[in-house]
Amino acid sequence: MTEPAQTFTPNWVSPPGETIADLLDDRQWTLAELAARTGFTVQHVNELITGRAPITAETAAGLDRVLGGTVEFWLAREARYRAALESGESGVI
């Protein structure tokens, strides 16, 4: 008898900037390198990572092109994070 497959459903949400920072770390890129590759300013990249700037459709397209994922992935990450902040969800890290 086989057991049903389990899916991971976290009860927390993290800022999309953590994903960006992790990808930069994996590639050993600086904020300036990401800025140059995307055409964003270093300040904007910093604000994305810290969660002070939202990921817009234009930003998502740049991240998709340079870091991978899809526009939909980046926008969904952003929407979930902002919704959790607005609702006061306790699992926001």
C-alpha positions as a printed Julia matrix, in Angstrom:
93×3 Matrix{Float64}:
  0.0    0.0     0.0
  1.48   3.33   -1.03
  1.11   6.47    0.97
 -0.34   9.57   -0.66
  2.16  12.11   -1.89
  2.66  15.03    0.43
  2.98  18.56   -0.8
  4.87  21.26    1.0
  2.65  24.16    1.94
  4.57  26.64    4.07
  2.72  28.61    6.73
  5.02  31.55    6.25
  5.87  34.03    3.53
  9.16  35.79    2.86
  9.9   38.91    0.85
 10.64  38.31   -2.84
 13.89  40.17   -2.23
 15.17  37.15   -0.32
 14.88  35.12   -3.5
 16.7   37.82   -5.44
 19.45  37.98   -2.8
 19.8   34.18   -2.82
 20.14  34.15   -6.61
 22.75  36.91   -6.48
 24.66  34.95   -3.85
 24.49  31.78   -5.95
 25.9   33.66   -8.94
 28.35  35.67   -6.81
 26.96  38.91   -8.26
 26.85  42.26   -6.55
 23.86  44.6    -6.52
 25.71  46.69   -9.09
 26.09  43.69  -11.41
 22.38  42.92  -11.23
 21.59  46.59  -11.81
 23.81  46.68  -14.88
 22.3   43.49  -16.31
 18.69  44.59  -15.74
 19.03  48.3   -16.42
 17.76  49.08  -12.91
 19.61  51.46  -10.61
 21.6   50.04   -7.72
 19.23  51.89   -5.39
 16.22  50.18   -7.01
 17.85  46.75   -6.71
 18.57  47.46   -3.04
 14.95  48.53   -2.48
 13.69  45.35   -4.18
 15.86  43.2    -1.94
 14.78  45.0     1.23
 11.1   44.95    0.23
 10.77  48.73    0.05
 10.05  48.64   -3.71
  7.36  46.34   -5.1
  7.96  44.04   -8.04
  6.0   45.5   -10.93
  5.34  43.87  -14.29
  8.33  45.74  -15.75
 10.56  44.69  -12.86
  9.35  41.1   -13.13
 10.23  41.08  -16.84
 13.77  42.25  -16.04
 14.19  39.66  -13.29
 12.82  36.94  -15.58
 15.26  37.89  -18.33
 18.32  38.07  -16.05
 17.64  35.73  -13.12
 15.13  33.31  -14.59
 11.78  32.23  -13.3
  8.86  33.76  -15.1
  7.11  37.08  -14.95
  4.19  35.24  -13.34
  6.49  33.72  -10.69
  7.86  37.12   -9.66
  4.44  38.78   -9.64
  2.9   35.94   -7.62
  5.79  36.13   -5.11
  5.16  39.85   -4.76
  1.38  39.53   -4.48
  1.58  36.85   -1.79
  4.09  38.87    0.22
  2.11  42.13    0.02
 -1.15  40.35    0.87
  0.46  38.81    3.93
  1.74  42.19    5.05
 -1.69  43.77    4.62
 -3.45  41.01    6.49
 -0.96  41.05    9.32
 -0.17  37.38    8.7
  2.05  36.2    11.53
  4.19  34.05    9.26
  5.82  36.96    7.43
  9.57  36.75    7.79
